[in-house]
Amino acid sequence: MIYLIATLKIKPGSLPEFIDAAKTCIDATRQEPGCISYDLTQSQTDPDTLYFVENWENQAAVDAHFNAPHFKVWREAGSPYFLDRKIEIIEIDADNVKVL
């Protein structure tokens, strides 16, 4: 299982336009094979920081998502609003789960 957390810092005041640009991609992504969940949320302490919190069955599903036409359209439509972004990928192997 793959968890992906994309942290996005957007231009102040651009939240409505950013969300409009993201809606089609979110809806289409939730229908992709291998997508367990795909959510967009806003920081409670910084309104210009957003998080895509994603859960995928495997790396192949993530790779397919990054190459999906709706994702490419979203990247183009959303790029005018990005100031910074960071992607964290966490892979959980049920045979090697460690509790800290």
Backbone as CSV, one residue per row, in Angstrom:
resi,resn,N_x,N_y,N_z,CA_x,CA_y,CA_z,C_x,C_y,C_z
1,MET,0.845,-1.171,0.000,0.000,0.000,0.000,0.892,1.236,0.000
2,ILE,0.471,2.239,-0.736,1.221,3.487,-0.858,0.370,4.632,-0.319
3,TYR,0.969,5.437,0.533,0.374,6.701,0.952,1.206,7.807,0.330
4,LEU,0.541,8.787,-0.227,1.228,9.919,-0.821,0.630,11.178,-0.214
5,ILE,1.504,12.054,0.266,1.066,13.333,0.815,1.762,14.430,0.030
6,ALA,0.960,15.203,-0.693,1.489,16.329,-1.453,1.133,17.606,-0.705
7,THR,2.149,18.333,-0.270,1.956,19.600,0.432,2.153,20.719,-0.578
8,LEU,1.149,21.554,-0.719,1.184,22.627,-1.707,1.018,23.974,-1.025
9,LYS,1.920,24.866,-1.309,1.799,26.255,-0.867,1.313,27.028,-2.083
10,ILE,0.162,27.702,-1.921,-0.406,28.432,-3.051,-0.331,29.940,-2.814
11,LYS,-0.498,30.684,-3.895,-0.464,32.143,-3.813,-1.619,32.640,-2.944
12,PRO,-1.356,33.584,-2.054,-2.427,34.129,-1.211,-3.594,34.636,-2.065
13,GLY,-4.802,34.304,-1.634,-5.999,34.750,-2.321,-6.411,33.911,-3.515
14,SER,-5.666,32.851,-3.823,-5.966,32.057,-5.022,-6.747,30.773,-4.728
15,LEU,-7.196,30.593,-3.489,-7.860,29.340,-3.119,-9.079,29.011,-3.994
16,PRO,-10.001,29.933,-4.256,-11.160,29.565,-5.087,-10.766,29.088,-6.487
17,GLU,-9.825,29.774,-7.114,-9.373,29.378,-8.452,-8.638,28.041,-8.409
18,PHE,-7.850,27.840,-7.378,-7.114,26.593,-7.217,-8.083,25.412,-7.089
19,ILE,-9.090,25.566,-6.252,-10.067,24.492,-6.049,-10.840,24.222,-7.338
20,ASP,-11.217,25.261,-8.053,-11.907,25.061,-9.332,-11.041,24.253,-10.293
21,ALA,-9.761,24.552,-10.332,-8.842,23.828,-11.211,-8.676,22.377,-10.779
22,ALA,-8.765,22.108,-9.481,-8.512,20.762,-8.942,-9.719,19.833,-9.007
23,LYS,-10.933,20.364,-9.040,-12.138,19.537,-8.911,-12.222,18.407,-9.925
24,THR,-11.993,18.686,-11.186,-12.103,17.656,-12.217,-11.095,16.547,-11.990
25,CYS,-9.876,16.924,-11.617,-8.838,15.918,-11.362,-9.202,15.065,-10.156
26,ILE,-9.709,15.667,-9.111,-10.084,14.910,-7.915,-11.164,13.890,-8.253
27,ASP,-12.199,14.327,-8.947,-13.298,13.413,-9.301,-12.800,12.262,-10.174
28,ALA,-11.987,12.570,-11.178,-11.486,11.532,-12.087,-10.512,10.601,-11.378
29,THR,-9.679,11.145,-10.507,-8.691,10.321,-9.802,-9.371,9.313,-8.895
30,ARG,-10.432,9.704,-8.239,-11.146,8.786,-7.346,-11.718,7.583,-8.091
31,GLN,-11.827,7.689,-9.410,-12.329,6.585,-10.228,-11.203,5.712,-10.809
32,GLU,-9.962,6.109,-10.611,-8.837,5.364,-11.183,-8.671,4.000,-10.514
33,PRO,-8.299,2.984,-11.309,-7.971,1.681,-10.707,-6.811,1.854,-9.722
34,GLY,-6.938,1.238,-8.566,-5.871,1.297,-7.569,-5.953,2.461,-6.607
35,CYS,-6.876,3.397,-6.845,-7.047,4.530,-5.929,-7.958,4.099,-4.790
36,ILE,-7.430,4.129,-3.579,-8.226,3.795,-2.395,-8.899,5.060,-1.857
37,SER,-8.137,6.148,-1.793,-8.703,7.439,-1.397,-7.842,8.558,-1.954
38,TYR,-8.473,9.713,-2.154,-7.790,10.870,-2.744,-8.520,12.111,-2.254
39,ASP,-7.922,12.822,-1.306,-8.596,13.940,-0.657,-7.724,15.187,-0.658
40,LEU,-8.369,16.329,-0.750,-7.709,17.627,-0.652,-8.183,18.291,0.621
41,THR,-7.251,18.764,1.435,-7.606,19.431,2.687,-6.727,20.664,2.873
42,GLN,-7.189,21.560,3.685,-6.505,22.824,3.943,-5.910,22.822,5.346
43,SER,-4.734,23.408,5.483,-4.108,23.547,6.795,-5.000,24.393,7.699
44,GLN,-5.073,24.014,8.952,-5.845,24.799,9.917,-5.082,26.023,10.399
45,THR,-3.770,26.047,10.181,-2.968,27.171,10.657,-2.494,28.096,9.546
46,ASP,-2.584,27.641,8.280,-2.148,28.458,7.147,-3.101,28.210,5.979
47,PRO,-3.995,29.143,5.697,-4.995,28.919,4.656,-4.421,28.762,3.248
48,ASP,-3.163,29.100,3.067,-2.525,28.973,1.758,-1.692,27.692,1.634
49,THR,-1.831,26.797,2.599,-1.180,25.487,2.530,-2.256,24.424,2.426
50,LEU,-2.139,23.606,1.388,-3.113,22.552,1.116,-2.397,21.220,1.051
51,TYR,-3.150,20.159,1.299,-2.585,18.813,1.279,-3.463,17.896,0.444
52,PHE,-2.847,17.220,-0.517,-3.487,16.070,-1.134,-3.041,14.869,-0.323
53,VAL,-3.989,14.152,0.238,-3.699,12.950,1.022,-4.269,11.785,0.217
54,GLU,-3.371,10.923,-0.243,-3.743,9.870,-1.183,-3.372,8.497,-0.635
55,ASN,-4.170,7.515,-1.007,-3.892,6.129,-0.634,-4.085,5.289,-1.891
56,TRP,-3.039,4.542,-2.250,-3.013,3.755,-3.476,-2.697,2.299,-3.162
57,GLU,-3.207,1.399,-4.001,-2.939,-0.028,-3.810,-1.474,-0.377,-3.999
58,ASN,-0.822,0.263,-4.969,0.577,-0.083,-5.263,1.227,1.027,-6.089
59,GLN,2.525,0.871,-6.325,3.280,1.877,-7.065,2.812,1.986,-8.513
60,ALA,2.391,0.879,-9.096,1.903,0.920,-10.473,0.694,1.849,-10.598
61,ALA,-0.179,1.852,-9.602,-1.347,2.736,-9.616,-0.919,4.204,-9.507
62,VAL,0.086,4.476,-8.680,0.613,5.842,-8.552,1.213,6.287,-9.880
63,ASP,2.002,5.417,-10.489,2.632,5.754,-11.768,1.585,6.030,-12.838
64,ALA,0.530,5.214,-12.879,-0.542,5.418,-13.851,-1.238,6.757,-13.599
65,HIS,-1.427,7.105,-12.330,-2.063,8.389,-11.985,-1.236,9.556,-12.514
66,PHE,0.068,9.506,-12.299,0.934,10.601,-12.753,0.933,10.740,-14.273
67,ASN,0.540,9.702,-14.988,0.497,9.745,-16.448,-0.917,9.880,-17.010
68,ALA,-1.914,9.968,-16.139,-3.303,10.076,-16.579,-3.545,11.446,-17.230
69,PRO,-4.335,11.484,-18.292,-4.607,12.767,-18.959,-5.182,13.834,-18.025
70,HIS,-6.111,13.448,-17.137,-6.706,14.449,-16.239,-5.691,15.002,-15.250
71,PHE,-4.675,14.198,-14.882,-3.632,14.696,-13.988,-2.754,15.714,-14.713
72,LYS,-2.434,15.430,-15.962,-1.616,16.369,-16.748,-2.350,17.692,-16.964
73,VAL,-3.645,17.615,-17.225,-4.450,18.834,-17.379,-4.458,19.615,-16.067
74,TRP,-4.629,18.915,-14.955,-4.632,19.549,-13.630,-3.305,20.245,-13.343
75,ARG,-2.196,19.571,-13.638,-0.882,20.187,-13.372,-0.741,21.504,-14.136
76,GLU,-1.196,21.517,-15.362,-1.129,22.737,-16.170,-2.063,23.811,-15.609
77,ALA,-3.286,23.436,-15.284,-4.281,24.392,-14.782,-3.927,24.913,-13.396
78,GLY,-3.328,24.064,-12.550,-3.004,24.469,-11.187,-1.685,25.196,-11.043
79,SER,-0.793,25.033,-12.003,0.565,25.572,-11.862,0.638,27.085,-11.651
80,PRO,-0.272,27.897,-12.186,-0.167,29.338,-11.916,-0.354,29.698,-10.434
81,TYR,-0.922,28.785,-9.648,-1.215,29.080,-8.249,-0.174,28.543,-7.280
82,PHE,0.719,27.682,-7.745,1.731,27.066,-6.874,2.850,28.045,-6.534
83,LEU,3.203,28.097,-5.267,4.429,28.762,-4.851,5.496,27.721,-4.521
84,ASP,5.062,26.597,-3.951,5.990,25.532,-3.561,5.194,24.240,-3.428
85,ARG,5.871,23.112,-3.599,5.213,21.824,-3.380,6.243,20.797,-2.948
86,LYS,5.756,19.853,-2.174,6.588,18.777,-1.647,5.742,17.508,-1.678
87,ILE,6.340,16.425,-2.120,5.624,15.150,-2.165,6.352,14.150,-1.289
88,GLU,5.601,13.518,-0.394,6.136,12.451,0.449,5.410,11.169,0.084
89,ILE,6.178,10.100,-0.123,5.599,8.805,-0.463,5.987,7.819,0.628
90,ILE,4.972,7.155,1.172,5.175,6.190,2.253,4.635,4.859,1.776
91,GLU,5.490,3.855,1.763,5.053,2.527,1.336,4.943,1.634,2.555
92,ILE,3.826,0.944,2.657,3.601,0.037,3.780,3.526,-1.360,3.225
93,ASP,4.419,-2.196,3.707,4.450,-3.611,3.338,3.929,-4.374,4.541
94,ALA,2.801,-5.040,4.389,2.160,-5.726,5.509,3.076,-6.729,6.194
95,ASP,4.049,-7.270,5.462,4.964,-8.240,6.054,6.073,-7.573,6.860
96,ASN,6.247,-6.264,6.687,7.352,-5.576,7.341,6.903,-4.349,8.116
97,VAL,5.708,-4.381,8.673,5.202,-3.255,9.436,5.884,-3.229,10.790
98,LYS,6.377,-2.054,11.144,7.024,-1.880,12.441,6.268,-0.813,13.220
99,VAL,6.019,-1.060,14.456,5.365,-0.091,15.317,6.453,0.558,16.162
100,LEU,6.507,1.881,16.101,7.531,2.619,16.867,6.924,3.241,18.088
